Amino acid sequence: MTEDRPPISWDALAAELAATREEAEQRDGADPATWDAVAAELAARVAERPAPVAEPAPVEEPAPLAPPVAAVPPREPEHGPEPEDAPEPDLDPAALRGGLEALLFVVDTPVDEVTLAGALRCPVPRVRTLLAELAEDYDRRGAGITLRRVGEGWRLYTREEHAGVVERYLVDGQRSRLTQAALETLAVIAYRQPVTRARVSAIRGVGVDGVMRTLISRGLVSEVGTDPDSGGGLYATTPLFLERLGLESLDELPELGPLLPDPSAVLDEHPDA
């Protein structure tokens, strides 16, 4: 077992070399062999000293892990105000039934259940139930109307048992004579066509909506376009009108009688017509 020696101090070694050289100089030139001996001793001491072992680098301790983040439960969606057209679940059944009948009365084409439900602001299944109840009620009491499903829509129809009454009314109505108001309105349309209802009303000085419906239903007047200025419908006489008067064209219309007011004068009095 080798004796442990203290580590070499280069400062001590330098001092030892200086002292040896000084001692040799004092002896007036020492034998070179002395220096050889000193060098050999140094070499031996250096050879016997093990190479310094590098100290291992300090191992850094891992940083502490962050504490786990607690799971945040998802927030429930906030319920905002319901839209204005949201279904009203507490509607009075009688009010719903009456509203449904009113809608079916005014439509002129079959209307689907979704459209009816939107107008009534109630669920579609409830409308479907009401439609079935209405149809059953009309059939049970033998009403003059019946509710039928046509394609994807519903519409009111007259019952077949009363077809004779309806036909007799329509035929007799077509054969009845026109009233004075209807004749005056027809004359204005014939001489001023195409003309709007507002213009006819201004010329006659009274409302003509009811009379216009009569003339249209008789087939004497029809809508032929739209007025570009007012956007109202334009009306003119039909071929049936010429046939009933025995005329080939409107050019054969007689001159206006002296009792009829001059249309231009009436228009001057009513510039907004």
Legacy VTK file of the C-alpha trace (Angstrom):
# vtk DataFile Version 3.0
C-alpha trace
ASCII
DATASET POLYDATA
POINTS 273 float
0.000 0.000 0.000
1.557 3.260 -1.041
1.867 6.139 1.369
-0.487 8.957 0.617
1.349 12.123 -0.198
-0.058 15.567 0.066
-0.994 17.200 -3.204
1.766 19.033 -5.067
1.866 22.759 -4.480
3.443 24.485 -7.433
4.364 27.434 -5.219
6.218 25.121 -2.840
7.928 23.432 -5.792
9.079 26.771 -7.187
10.423 27.754 -3.763
12.278 24.461 -3.458
13.900 24.913 -6.866
14.943 28.438 -5.987
16.454 27.302 -2.703
18.372 24.476 -4.388
19.741 26.799 -7.055
20.740 29.361 -4.421
22.473 26.671 -2.418
24.351 25.516 -5.498
25.480 29.032 -6.331
26.792 29.459 -2.820
28.892 26.401 -3.338
30.457 28.066 -6.362
29.010 26.055 -9.094
27.638 22.803 -7.967
27.969 19.673 -9.916
25.428 19.439 -12.751
24.574 16.048 -11.411
22.892 17.834 -8.499
20.367 19.399 -10.836
19.865 16.073 -12.476
19.056 14.545 -9.101
16.596 17.339 -8.301
14.889 16.894 -11.666
14.669 13.131 -11.190
13.139 13.604 -7.747
10.572 15.988 -9.143
9.796 13.603 -11.977
9.290 10.743 -9.560
7.011 12.748 -7.346
4.940 13.883 -10.285
4.671 10.311 -11.680
3.565 8.896 -8.336
0.831 11.517 -7.939
-2.382 10.243 -9.483
-4.098 12.468 -11.967
-6.710 14.584 -10.319
-10.161 13.240 -10.748
-12.616 15.803 -11.905
-15.404 16.274 -9.489
-18.727 15.315 -10.944
-20.958 18.209 -11.907
-23.664 18.826 -9.395
-26.892 17.212 -10.423
-29.623 19.771 -10.551
-32.672 18.664 -8.768
-35.770 18.726 -10.972
-38.026 21.635 -10.425
-41.049 20.741 -8.362
-44.060 19.935 -10.449
-46.873 22.455 -10.413
-49.884 21.262 -8.498
-52.551 19.820 -10.771
-55.153 22.341 -11.879
-58.584 21.386 -10.750
-60.964 20.759 -13.638
-63.340 23.655 -14.110
-66.886 22.458 -14.768
-68.374 23.867 -18.001
-70.637 26.823 -17.533
-74.248 26.287 -18.284
-75.554 28.498 -21.096
-77.469 31.461 -19.888
-81.067 31.499 -20.942
-81.830 34.800 -22.632
-85.264 36.230 -23.221
-87.439 34.157 -25.484
-88.124 35.558 -28.955
-91.339 37.407 -29.523
-92.666 34.689 -31.814
-92.010 31.885 -29.304
-94.900 29.454 -28.886
-97.431 30.354 -26.219
-98.283 27.097 -24.430
-101.141 28.575 -22.352
-103.370 29.842 -25.160
-107.085 29.453 -24.641
-108.296 26.443 -26.711
-111.376 28.383 -27.798
-109.215 31.310 -28.954
-106.938 28.960 -30.863
-109.859 27.279 -32.572
-111.430 30.611 -33.500
-108.149 31.950 -34.861
-107.626 28.806 -36.907
-111.105 29.067 -38.446
-110.509 32.735 -39.274
-107.251 31.906 -41.070
-108.849 29.088 -43.044
-111.700 31.414 -44.035
-109.479 34.110 -45.576
-106.975 31.925 -47.458
-107.671 31.275 -51.122
-105.221 28.374 -51.476
-104.477 25.371 -49.251
-102.204 26.416 -46.374
-99.768 24.065 -44.611
-99.648 23.324 -40.893
-96.321 25.091 -40.316
-97.690 28.368 -41.684
-100.817 28.079 -39.550
-98.737 27.321 -36.455
-96.551 30.368 -37.107
-99.561 32.659 -37.389
-101.169 31.213 -34.251
-97.834 31.041 -32.345
-98.408 27.535 -31.147
-96.698 24.155 -31.775
-97.367 22.353 -35.043
-98.696 19.185 -33.330
-101.326 21.270 -31.568
-102.433 22.817 -34.871
-102.602 19.361 -36.420
-104.876 18.218 -33.581
-107.110 21.274 -33.948
-107.453 20.716 -37.692
-108.557 17.134 -37.137
-111.059 18.243 -34.478
-112.486 20.944 -36.764
-112.914 18.554 -39.679
-114.611 16.007 -37.421
-116.914 18.646 -35.942
-118.023 19.920 -39.376
-118.811 16.379 -40.515
-120.599 15.411 -37.292
-123.062 18.323 -37.374
-123.482 18.357 -41.152
-122.182 21.900 -41.594
-122.391 23.608 -44.969
-118.602 23.628 -45.165
-116.029 20.901 -44.839
-112.332 21.015 -44.014
-110.127 18.998 -46.364
-106.460 18.271 -46.608
-105.225 18.921 -50.158
-101.619 17.945 -50.801
-99.606 19.480 -47.954
-102.220 22.075 -46.999
-105.726 22.555 -45.613
-108.666 24.539 -46.978
-112.392 25.029 -46.398
-114.792 23.858 -49.107
-118.565 23.897 -49.500
-120.173 20.531 -48.874
-121.202 18.575 -51.953
-124.770 18.174 -50.682
-125.271 21.933 -51.037
-123.727 22.268 -54.497
-127.146 22.959 -56.047
-127.779 25.930 -53.784
-124.363 27.427 -54.487
-124.722 26.901 -58.238
-128.181 28.446 -58.302
-126.911 31.504 -56.449
-123.963 31.995 -58.782
-126.018 31.532 -61.945
-128.792 33.843 -60.787
-126.221 36.409 -59.747
-124.682 36.384 -63.213
-128.104 36.941 -64.807
-129.102 39.801 -62.525
-128.849 43.294 -63.927
-126.001 45.601 -62.989
-126.772 48.441 -60.624
-126.439 52.067 -61.645
-123.204 52.319 -59.688
-121.796 49.301 -61.510
-122.783 50.708 -64.897
-121.164 54.072 -64.140
-117.979 52.396 -62.942
-117.911 50.178 -66.029
-118.293 53.235 -68.249
-115.380 55.025 -66.577
-113.177 51.955 -67.016
-114.214 51.524 -70.649
-113.326 55.114 -71.605
-110.254 55.571 -69.385
-108.667 52.131 -69.525
-106.225 51.040 -68.341
-107.084 52.810 -65.100
-106.507 52.302 -61.383
-109.216 51.952 -58.752
-108.099 55.248 -57.203
-108.591 57.040 -60.512
-112.065 55.538 -60.953
-112.983 56.521 -57.389
-111.805 60.084 -58.026
-113.875 60.366 -61.188
-117.028 58.981 -59.561
-116.445 60.705 -56.229
-117.184 57.530 -54.212
-115.393 54.303 -53.295
-115.645 51.588 -55.926
-114.066 48.553 -54.233
-117.342 46.630 -53.922
-118.449 47.522 -57.442
-115.067 46.517 -58.872
-115.380 43.112 -57.246
-118.778 42.673 -58.883
-117.478 43.631 -62.328
-114.476 41.328 -61.973
-116.665 38.415 -60.819
-118.943 38.980 -63.841
-115.949 38.776 -66.150
-116.468 42.275 -67.534
-113.276 43.775 -66.039
-109.848 42.293 -65.310
-106.478 43.466 -63.995
-103.996 44.032 -66.830
-100.894 45.449 -65.109
-99.453 47.816 -62.520
-99.337 51.601 -62.581
-95.627 52.639 -62.626
-96.333 55.823 -60.634
-98.578 54.610 -57.815
-97.955 50.873 -57.916
-101.694 50.208 -57.983
-103.315 47.695 -60.270
-104.502 48.744 -63.711
-107.908 47.530 -64.889
-109.479 47.243 -68.348
-112.556 45.721 -69.947
-112.533 42.124 -71.222
-113.616 40.562 -74.541
-116.835 39.557 -72.775
-117.608 43.251 -72.326
-117.392 43.800 -76.107
-119.437 40.674 -76.704
-122.241 41.805 -74.399
-122.355 45.226 -76.095
-122.081 43.767 -79.596
-118.877 45.640 -80.399
-115.858 44.462 -82.349
-113.387 46.826 -80.680
-113.237 49.706 -78.244
-113.111 52.110 -81.173
-116.824 51.465 -81.650
-117.713 52.824 -78.227
-120.256 55.655 -78.535
-119.402 59.196 -77.640
-119.843 60.116 -74.026
-123.340 61.289 -73.225
-123.975 64.875 -72.066
-125.008 63.642 -68.617
-121.620 62.075 -67.845
-119.055 64.415 -66.296
-115.975 65.284 -68.307
-113.132 63.100 -66.945
-110.545 65.851 -67.492
-112.586 68.322 -65.461
-112.959 65.860 -62.641
-109.241 65.181 -62.679
-108.538 68.899 -62.491
-110.679 69.081 -59.382
-108.930 66.036 -57.922
-105.264 66.274 -58.997
-104.234 63.584 -56.482
-106.441 60.963 -58.119
LINES 1 274
273 0 1 2 3 4 5 6 7 8 9 10 11 12 13 14 15 16 17 18 19 20 21 22 23 24 25 26 27 28 29 30 31 32 33 34 35 36 37 38 39 40 41 42 43 44 45 46 47 48 49 50 51 52 53 54 55 56 57 58 59 60 61 62 63 64 65 66 67 68 69 70 71 72 73 74 75 76 77 78 79 80 81 82 83 84 85 86 87 88 89 90 91 92 93 94 95 96 97 98 99 100 101 102 103 104 105 106 107 108 109 110 111 112 113 114 115 116 117 118 119 120 121 122 123 124 125 126 127 128 129 130 131 132 133 134 135 136 137 138 139 140 141 142 143 144 145 146 147 148 149 150 151 152 153 154 155 156 157 158 159 160 161 162 163 164 165 166 167 168 169 170 171 172 173 174 175 176 177 178 179 180 181 182 183 184 185 186 187 188 189 190 191 192 193 194 195 196 197 198 199 200 201 202 203 204 205 206 207 208 209 210 211 212 213 214 215 216 217 218 219 220 221 222 223 224 225 226 227 228 229 230 231 232 233 234 235 236 237 238 239 240 241 242 243 244 245 246 247 248 249 250 251 252 253 254 255 256 257 258 259 260 261 262 263 264 265 266 267 268 269 270 271 272
